[in-house]
Amino acid sequence: MQSMYYIGLDVHKKKISHCVKDGSGNVHAEGAIPATRADLDRWMKTLPQPWTAAMEATIFSGWIYDHLKPHATALKVAHPLMLRAIAAAKKKNDRIDANKITDCLRCDFLPECYMASTEIRERRRTLRYRNLLVYQAVQLKNKISGLLMEAGVSYNKQKLHKVGYFKELLATNPDINEGLRPLLRLCRETLVRLQKTESALIRSLQRDSLLAERVERLMTIPAVGPITALTWALEVGDVKRFSSIKKAISYCGLCGAEKSSADTIKRTPISKQRNKNLQSVLVEAAKMAPRLSPELADLRQGEAER
């Protein structure tokens, strides 16, 4: 049988530090290469076979994972918060980090995290971009309100962002001077453009053949709309990766952390170690659900009374 070689990768924007060890812990090679696909291809030709590799989860890990996976016996991504051996080290640099990741992989101590498929990650990127557009749209709405308040203009808060009311306000309100009017028009045009783009992205994801059936099933749940369904499908990925409901709840950040010492047990507020995109959407969905579902409204009322 061929002995396995273990590789630890410390990934950065411009370079990747690597360390190659055999099963006994002997270093066969270490160094750094530029973070490009061509350099990775040249580097892989020099590696002893067979090999397995591990890297820390970063913003750059996705494309490197996809590029290396067809050539590796196994490829793992480590949870950054769980790599305490690196974070707590007295001396820390890229070479040492790569060496320690290699040892964690070789000794089966690597805190592995879930890596979604390329197809899911691409669609998730689209959904998160839509979230950015919504955030920017809210900023523009606040800016329009702020500009009007700075000029002392009275307006109807509920109708301000309606097309007809906004046009009438610009045309008839004498408090809006010629210096303010172009800024308000520009903000409104940008807001409309953002809203149209956001709607187009959601429609494209809903019609996607990979997601359509699952989203349709999720939307049969009371008060679950397309945004909640798409977020669950793309942020969670394969639900079979959770061995229990408690782990799924923890991943969503819908529980508090536990801090216990001796006989003292303390529960912290809602967890910060979570998928923040999924947590925020589920919290917003929970706030709106009683308005849309009588059953959930009754449930909420019962919990509030209890």
Summary of the structure (lengths in Angstrom):
residues: 306
radius of gyration: 25.7
end to end distance: 63.6
largest distance: 86.1
contacts: 823
relative contact order: 0.07
helix: 55%
strand: 15%
